[in-house]
Amino acid sequence: MSCEFASSTDLDRDLERRVVSFLLQCGVLRTSGIIVRVQDGMVTLRGKVRSFYERQLCVHSGRRVAGVRKLVDELEVVG
């Protein structure tokens, strides 16, 4: 009998896809250049947003995705 476990890389890729998908669903990623990176369940959002509201929306939405252990906000408000 053998067991297969998904590697952390596979899990991270899946989590990245789900975070991006959720941010798209919320309308956050439609025009902004936000980069989503995941490592060991830690999600980093990086890029430029147009307002503090958009920044908060990104961070709050990103934290709602199942599997996010920690969210690092590296978003910059411009404009």
ABEGO torsion letter per residue (X at the ends): XBBBBBBAAAAAAAAAAAAAAAAAAAGAAAABBBBBBBBGGBBBBBEBBABAAAAAAAAAAAAABBGBABBBBABBBBX
